[in-house]
């Protein structure tokens, strides 16, 4: 089974959200439902990027790596919005 690191984008908030899951579509649907947490602030999240990994541990390590960048510029470069 594959696990994924995914990046969501909300135009309303102009923010990215980075997560990991084995079922990205199901996870996106849950982000769009009523709940508490960061993604509850908007209902327009869309998937803009994903990477596949063989293990959950690899996906979680990559998620942490991207989150630790704390850089919108690096995230946008990763998803192909910026080239420099």
C-alpha positions in Angstrom: 0.0 0.0 0.0 1.2 3.5 -0.8 1.2 6.5 1.5 1.2 10.1 0.3 2.4 13.5 1.3 -0.1 16.0 0.0 -0.4 19.8 -0.2 -3.7 21.6 -0.2 -4.3 25.2 -1.1 -7.1 27.5 -0.1 -7.6 30.6 -2.3 -9.9 32.2 0.4 -7.1 32.0 3.0 -4.2 32.1 0.5 -2.6 29.4 2.5 -1.1 25.9 2.0 -1.7 22.9 4.2 0.7 19.9 4.2 -0.3 16.5 5.4 0.1 12.8 4.8 -2.4 9.9 4.3 -2.9 6.6 2.6 -6.1 7.9 1.0 -5.7 11.5 -0.2 -9.2 11.9 -1.6 -10.8 10.7 1.6 -8.6 13.0 3.6 -9.4 16.0 1.4 -13.1 15.3 1.9 -12.6 15.2 5.7 -10.7 18.5 5.5 -13.8 20.0 3.8 -16.3 18.8 6.4 -17.1 20.6 9.6 -14.4 20.0 12.2 -12.0 21.8 14.4 -8.4 22.6 13.3 -6.5 24.7 10.8 -8.4 23.5 7.7 -11.8 24.3 9.2 -11.3 27.9 8.5 -12.1 27.5 4.8 -14.1 25.1 2.6 -12.3 25.7 -0.7 -9.2 23.4 -0.1 -8.0 21.8 -3.3 -5.2 19.3 -3.9 -2.3 21.0 -5.6 0.5 18.4 -5.1 1.2 14.8 -3.9 4.1 12.4 -3.6 3.9 8.7 -3.1 5.9 6.6 -0.6 6.0 2.9 0.2 5.8 3.3 3.9 3.9 5.5 6.3 7.1 6.4 8.1 8.7 7.7 4.9 5.6 9.8 4.1 5.5 11.2 7.7 9.2 12.0 7.5 8.8 13.9 4.2 5.8 15.7 5.7 7.9 16.9 8.6 10.7 17.9 6.3 8.4 20.1 4.2 6.7 21.6 7.2 10.1 22.4 8.8 11.0 24.5 5.8 8.6 27.1 7.1 8.9 28.7 3.6 6.0 29.4 1.3 8.6 30.1 -1.5 10.0 26.5 -1.1 6.6 25.0 -1.1 5.6 26.9 -4.2 8.9 25.8 -5.9 8.1 22.2 -5.0 4.6 22.3 -6.5 6.0 24.1 -9.6 4.6 27.6 -9.2 8.0 29.2 -8.9 11.1 28.4 -10.8 13.7 30.3 -8.8 
